[in-house]
Amino acid sequence: MIYLSLFIFCLSLGTFFPLASETYLVSLLLLEKYNELLLLSFASLGNILGSVISWVFGYSVNFFINKPWFPMSKYLLQKATDIFKKYGKWSLLLSWVPFIGDPIAFAAGTFRYNILFFLIFVSIGKVARYLLIYFYFVFN
């Protein structure tokens, strides 16, 4: 059950909620009660899926952008779009960065960036972040 809660938490934070999922992951790792590989896997998969949801929202931007519940400011969306225009696929490696990562994934969707390449670059960035956190907290 804890793995599912971590997955859902990381999924929700991988969309438009600018909170850090690392805190929850680190607390579970430090408990030393759970399988570390499963924790890393569920956190990564949840967070990656959250970015895919952001990409889908971006892909469908015309439907979502003018809704009153849409959570992204036009300023943040423009900033992320500018970053994606300038750095392209490489900006997706930063999809884990709070506040700017989700808009970058959204911007990739608005540009109809290939979902396969999107998944590769987002996965590299998000898994690398969790691995760095793992090695820092577990081996320190």
Buried (B, 14 or more C-beta within 10 A) or exposed (E): EBBEEBBEBBBBBBBBEBEEBBEBBBEBBEEEEBEEEEBBBBBBBBBBBBBBBBBBBBBEBEEBBEEEEBEBEEEBBEBBBEBBEEEBBEBBBBBBBEEBBBBBBBBBBBBEBEBEEBBEBBBEBBBEBBEEBBEEBEEE
